[in-house]
Amino acid sequence: MLNQINKKSEEIRERLINFRREMHKRPELSGHEENTAAFVAGVLEANDIEVRRNVGGHGVTGVLKGAGEGPVIAFRADMDALPIQDRKETDYASQIPGIMHACGHDVHTAILMGTAIILAGMKEKLKGSLLFIFQPAEESIYGAEAMIKDGVLEDPKPDAIVALHCLPEMEVGKVGVKGGMMTAAADLVSITVKGKSGHASRPHQTVDAVLVSSMVINAIHHIISRRTNPLHPAVISIGTINGGRAENIVADHVEMKGTVRTLDSSLRKRMPALIEDVVRGITSTMSATYEFDYKFECPAVINDHRLNDFLKDCINNIVGKENVIELGEPMMGSEDFALFSARVPGVLFRLGTGNMEKGIDAPLHNPKFDVDEEAIIIGTRIMAHVAASYLSGKKELTA
């Protein structure tokens, strides 16, 4: 079946690249993936795959049944883009101001569509069923949960689930794998500092919320270096800060929001108290008050070891053992794929998409992010080979 997969992926090469470029030109933010979802559903239906639309929002699923009884394996791709202005000079750069696919979700979606096309043409050789999950709103960390609440894992119930993510720091042709913890948990913190407004020329009559907020932000970042175990990695990043009405008015309130990433579960539980302790101390010292909210959002992705070993064997057949990289440490990025893999044995792998010689080296979430599109073909071959091998009846991973 591997020869058939390789041959078919080559036949549809240009089509898959065009899939990606069309999505790249017309990106849609989390919760607004209407056109992307319609595009995906149309491709699946054209290949006689049973489609369900509007799953957990704009999610799309496809079910492909093989010729015989067997297990169910699911594959997930995310579809949403980011609020970033595309700065690339290519003919497929985003045509939507302020929005671009800077995290490779267009690549993930194109790969899974390609996987579906290939497997639809060889379903008579498969024993079991395939569930293709095209997820909205990964960047806002609510898409997976919404799809799960809408029954995406119920009919059919998968025995395993697989996903990939672009890794621009890794050269195209190489693939990163890891058993166990793959990504960090990601949580959200929201802080409002409340002061007292007044004329900017008489700051002694005010409580300057901007000044207090600057002290809060500075102190928060010292938590990692002075109040947590250095052997337990963590990241606190304040991503937005808003406050003030005019240059000559002392601000009476400032709102800030950020993300907290952790690998250690006990440290994750302690983080709200650690951060609020800092906020409370500084605001009280400066005669300000505060509001504090902390949400535990996305757990860590923990790859199933048996499934990871199976995946690695399949990837070896596609790119060669020398190009399969054992990732030593988890990454501090997060993935709401964790919500799927917490319910079903799952594995997430990293697909190399960089190419230094072509100048394709911008990191994720960067205005010049791009990929070497050969990765689309490699990713499609891997996913299709994993599916075909899992449903060949030769391996049992669900006992």
N, C-alpha and C positions, 0 to 999 in steps of 0.2 A: 504493500500500500504506500510505502514511502516514495517509491518511484512515481506513482500516480499523483501523489501530493506535490512533489517537486515539479512535475510536468505541468500540472494544472495551475500552480502558482505562477509559473513562468508565462503561461498563456494569458493570465489575467493581470499581469504585472502593471501594464499601463492603466488599466481600469482602476486598480487599487490606489495607485499614485494619484489619479484624478479624483477618486473619492476623497482622499486626504486634502488635496488642494482646494476642492470645492468647499469643504468644511472650514478650511483655514481662511478662505476668503470671506466666509459668512459665519463668523463665530457667534455664539449665543451664551449669555451669562446663566448662572445657576437659576433654575426655575423658569427659564425662558427658552428652553430648547425645542420649541414647537417645530421649526423647519428641519432641524437636525433629526428629530424623532420621526418626522414624516418621511424623510429621505431614507433613513435606516429601515423603517417598516416597509417601504416600497421595494427595496432591494431584497429583503427577506421574502416577501410575498411573491416576488418575481421568480424565486427559486423554490416555490411550493413549500415554504416553511410556515407553520402555523404561528400566527402573530397575535399578540395581545398588546394593545396600545394603552396609554395613559395609566401606567402602573406606577403608583406612588408619585403622581405628577405627570411629567412627560416621559416617563420610563417606557421602554419597549422590550418585550421578550419574544423570543422565537423558540419553538419546540420542533425538533427534528427527530422522528422515530426511525430507528433502524429496522432491519428485516427480521430480527429475532429478539427474544427476551434477554434482558440484561440490566446492568446498573444504569444510573443516570449521572452524567457529569455536566456541570455548569461552567460557563465561561462568562466573565464580566468585563465590560469596558465602560469607561465613563465618557460623557459627551460634552460637558460644559466648559466654557472658556473663562478668561479672567478680565477684570477691568484694567487693562494695560494697553497703552497705545503702541501699535506695531511699528517698529522702526526699521524693519528689513527693507531692502531694495530688491524685491523679487516680484514677478508677475502674479504670484499667488498670495502676496501680503494681504492682511485683513483690509476689507473694504468698509468695515464698520468702525467709525471713530471711537477710540477709547476702549476697544474690546479686541482681544486676540487670544488665540490658542498658544499660550506661553508655557503650558505644562504637558503638551503632547497628547491631550485627550482626543484630538482629531486623528492622531496616529493610532491610538488604542482602538478607536471606533472603526477605522478603515481595516485594521488587522482582523478584528472580529467579524466584520462583514465578509472579508476574504475567506476566513475560516468557514463561515456558514456556507458560502458559495461552493467551496471545494467539497465539503462533507455532504452537501445536498446531492452532489453528483456521484457519491459512492456509498449512499445509505444502505444499499443492499448488502454491503459487507460488514455492517455494524450490528452488534448485538447489544441493544439497549437504546437509550435516548440521550439527546443533547438539549441542554437549556442554554440559550444565548441571552444574556442579560445586558441591556444597554441602559446604563444608569444616568439619571440627571443629577445635578447638584452635589457633586463630590467636593467641589471647592468650598462650599458652605457647610459641609459635613451634615447634611440631613437627607440626602438622596437615598442612601442605602437603607436607612431606618424606615423611610417612607415606603420604599418598595417592599421591605420585609413585612411591614404592617398591612400592606395591600396583598399579601399572599404570594409573593414571588417565589418563595421556597417551599410552597405547599403542593402544587400540582403542575408538573411532577416534582417530587421531593428529591433533590440531588444527593448523591452519595459523596460527592467531592466537588470542589469549586476551584477554579484557576483564574488568575489575572496576571497582567504584566504592567510595568511602568517604564517609561523612557528614562534613560540615564545618560545625559549628554556628556558627563565626565568620562564615560566609557566609550571606546572606539566602536564604530559599527562593525558587526561581525562577532563581537564578544557578548557574552550573556552572564549576568551575575545571579547566583543562587545562594540560598542560606536556609538551613533548617532552624526552627525555633523563632526567637524574636527577630522580626525584620524591620519594623518601624516603631517609632515612639507613640505614646499616647498624646493626644492633643486636646487641651481644654481652653476655655475662654474666660478672660477676666475683664470686668468692666468697672471702672472707678470714676466717680464724679466728685471733684473737689469743690466745696462751697465756701466762698469768701464773702467779702463785703465790697460793693462797688463804690466808686467815687471818682473825683477828678484826678487825672494822671499827674497833675502838678502837686498834689497833696497826698502822696501815697501813705503818709503816716496816719491818715484818717480812714484808711481802707484795710481790707485783708485781701491781698493780691492772689487770686486763685491761680494765675499763670505762674507766679514765682513759686507758690507752694507746690504746684504740679511738677515743676521742673525738679524740685527737691525730692518729690515722691518718686519720679521716674529714675533719677540718679540712684536713690537708695535701693529701689527694687532690684536693680541690676547687681547690687552688692550681695544680694541673698545667695546667689550661686557661688560666689567666691568665698563667702565667710560664714554662711549658715547652713550649708548642705555638705554632705560627704562628697569629696572630690571624686570618689570612685563610683558615684551614682550620677551619671550625666543628666543635665537638665538645661533647658533654655527658656528664658522669659524675654519676650519681645513685645513692646508696645507699638502697635501698628497704626493707630489713629489717635489724634488729639485735636479737640475742637473747643474753642472758647473765645470770649471777647467779642465786642461789637464795634469798637472804633479805636484808633491809635491813641486817643486822648482820654480814654475811659479805662479805669482799672477793672479788669474782669471779675465778676462775682461768682462765676462757676466755670469749670473746665471739665469736659468729659474725655476720657481716654479708654481705649479698648486694646487688648492684646491677646497673645496666645502663649500658652505654657506647654512645653514639651518635656516629658519624662519617660524614663525606661523602668525605673524602680517603682513598684506598686505602692510601697509604704511611703516613699517620698511624694508620690502623686497625691496621696491622701492628706499629707501635711501641707502641701503648697498653699491652699486657701488661707490657712491660719498664718503661715509665714508672711505672705504678702499683706494680708490685712493688718497684721501687727505693725509692719512698717508704715502703712498708710495712717493708721491710728496715731502712732507716735509722732509723726511729722505734722499732721494736721492739728493735733492738740497743742503742740509746741508753738505753732504759728497762728493760733486762735481761729483756725478754720474747722469746718466739719466735712463729712464725707458720706457718700453712699457706695456700697461695695456689693458686687455680684460676681459669683464664680460658678461656672457651669462645667461639669464633667461631661465632655462631648464624645470623644472618640478614643476607644482603647487601642492598645498596641496590636499590630498584626503579628500573630504568632503562627508561623508556618508549620504544618503537620510534617513531621520528620519522614514518615513513610512515603507520603505523597511527594515530598521534596526529592527524595531519592529516585522515585519513579520519574519525576519530571527531569531530573538531571540526566538520567539514562536516555531519555528522549531527545534532549537538547544536544547531547553528545553526538547523536546520529545526524543532526542537522548542521552544526557548526564545527564539530570536532572537539575532542576532549580538551585539547590545548587552548581552546577559546572559551571554555566554561570556567568562570572565575568564582571561587569560593569567597563570598563576602564575609570578612572576619567580624565586623561589628555592625550592630543595627544602625539604621539611619534615623536622624532626628526629625525627618519629615514624617507626616502622618497620612493615613489612608483609611477612609471609612469602609474599605474592603474588610477591615477588621470585624465589622458587624456581621458580615456574611460568614467569615471563617470562624467566628465564635460559635456559630450554630451548625456549621458543616465543616468537615475536614477540608482545609484550604491551603493553597500555596500561592504566593506572589513572587514573581521573579523580575529582574531588572534587565531591560533590553538596551544594549549599547546603541546610541544614535549619533554620537559625535564623529567628526572627521576633521582633524586639525589641518590637513593639507587643503581642504576645501574652505577652511575658515569657519566651519560649523562647530563652534565651541562655547557659545553663550549658555549660561546655566538656566535651569528652570526659573520661571517667573521673571524673565529678563525680556526687555522690549525687542531684542534681536534674536530671541530663541528660534532655532530652526533644527531640522534633523536631516541626516543623510537618509534619503528615502529608500535606500536598499534595506534599511531596518524593517520597513513595512513587509517586504517579501520574506525576510528571515523570521519575523514575528508570526506571520501567517503560517509559514511552514511548521514552526514549533507548535503552535496551538492546534493545528490540524493533526499533526503527528501524535500529540498527547491524546487528543480525542480518539483518534483511530486505534491507538494502542490500548487505551483504557477500555474501549468497547470491542476489542478483538476477541475477548473471552480467554485470553492467555494469562491475564494478571488479575489477582484478587486483592484489592486494597481496602475493602470495606468491612472486613471481618473484625 
